[in-house]
Amino acid sequence: LTLSEAEVFYAFQNIFDYFVNGSATFQAEVVQKALNQDGYMGYHGFPQMPVLAYKAIHDEISPIQDTDRVIKRYCGLGLNILYERNTIGGHSAEQVNGNARAWNWLTSIFDGTYAQQYKTEGCTIRNVTLNTTSSVY
């Protein structure tokens, strides 16, 4: 299934019904270690190159606060980050809404125009209103 198909097919189902031990599965020592120590971005090194992060503020799959926390941590380390928080759409929509700006960002790195288009030091964090039919900052 695609993500869109899975969202419809599994809507309103209890995910823990798919685990032998239900929600208790997540209390197992190995799972807790992965979630609390090994599984979170930002705790095992950090990027050594510019970072583009984009996220829908109303992401219904992955809360914006989680991404905000990682970006704040990275910014505190002095990384070069462009983080755009989209006011439009949710998780699936942002994959589409972010395509053009991700492509433009990557292109600037490979064609040598990054420094002309983006800050080369520090963090830029901004809320944007972007969908596939408009581009309003």
C-alpha positions in Angstrom: 0.0 0.0 0.0 1.1 3.6 -0.5 1.0 5.8 2.5 -2.3 7.4 1.3 -3.9 4.0 0.8 -2.6 2.7 4.2 -4.0 5.8 6.0 -7.5 5.0 4.6 -7.2 1.3 5.1 -6.0 1.5 8.7 -7.9 4.6 9.8 -9.4 4.4 13.3 -7.8 1.0 14.0 -5.8 0.4 17.2 -2.2 -0.2 16.1 -1.6 -2.2 19.3 -4.0 -4.8 18.1 -1.3 -5.8 15.6 1.2 -6.6 18.4 1.2 -10.0 20.3 1.6 -8.1 23.6 -0.3 -5.0 22.7 1.1 -1.8 24.0 3.2 -3.7 26.5 5.5 -4.5 23.6 6.9 -0.9 24.0 7.8 -1.5 27.6 10.3 -4.3 26.8 13.9 -3.3 27.7 15.3 -3.6 24.1 12.5 -1.4 22.8 12.9 1.2 25.5 16.7 1.3 24.8 16.0 1.9 21.2 13.4 4.6 21.8 15.2 6.4 24.6 18.8 6.1 23.7 19.5 4.8 20.2 16.5 5.8 18.2 16.3 9.6 18.3 17.9 11.9 15.8 20.4 14.4 17.2 22.1 12.2 19.8 24.6 10.2 17.7 26.7 12.8 16.0 25.4 15.6 13.9 25.4 16.6 10.2 28.6 18.1 8.8 26.9 19.7 5.8 24.1 22.1 5.3 20.6 20.8 6.3 17.2 21.5 4.8 14.4 20.5 7.0 10.8 21.0 6.0 7.7 19.9 7.9 4.0 20.6 8.0 3.1 22.3 11.3 -0.1 20.1 11.3 1.6 16.8 10.6 -0.7 14.2 12.0 1.9 11.4 11.9 5.0 13.0 13.4 4.4 16.0 15.7 6.1 19.2 14.8 7.4 19.6 18.3 9.7 16.6 17.8 11.3 18.1 14.7 11.5 21.6 16.4 13.4 19.9 19.3 16.0 18.3 16.9 16.4 21.5 15.0 16.9 23.5 18.2 19.6 21.1 19.3 21.4 21.2 16.0 21.2 25.0 15.8 22.7 25.1 19.3 25.7 23.2 17.9 26.2 25.9 15.2 25.0 23.9 12.2 23.9 25.5 9.0 20.2 24.8 8.7 17.2 26.0 6.7 14.0 24.8 8.5 10.7 25.6 6.9 7.5 24.9 8.9 4.6 24.8 6.5 1.2 26.2 7.7 -0.6 24.1 5.0 -1.3 20.4 4.9 -0.2 17.4 6.9 2.3 14.6 6.7 1.4 13.3 3.2 0.8 16.7 1.7 4.2 18.1 2.8 6.0 15.4 0.9 4.4 16.9 -2.2 4.5 20.5 -1.1 8.2 20.2 -0.2 9.4 18.6 -3.4 10.1 21.7 -5.4 11.9 23.6 -2.6 14.0 20.5 -1.7 15.0 20.1 -5.4 15.9 23.8 -5.6 18.0 23.6 -2.4 19.8 20.5 -3.6 20.4 22.0 -7.0 22.0 25.1 -5.4 24.5 22.9 -3.6 25.4 20.9 -6.8 25.6 23.9 -9.1 27.6 26.0 -6.7 25.0 28.7 -6.1 24.1 27.8 -2.5 25.9 30.8 -1.0 24.0 33.2 -3.3 20.6 31.8 -2.3 20.9 30.7 1.3 22.7 31.7 4.5 26.0 29.7 4.8 26.2 29.9 8.6 23.7 29.5 11.4 20.0 28.6 11.3 17.1 30.1 9.4 13.8 29.0 10.9 10.6 30.3 9.3 7.0 29.5 8.9 5.9 29.3 5.3 2.6 28.9 3.5 3.3 26.7 0.5 1.4 24.2 -1.4 1.8 22.8 -4.9 -0.2 25.6 -6.4 1.2 28.6 -4.5 4.4 29.9 -3.0 3.8 32.5 -0.4 6.4 33.2 2.3 
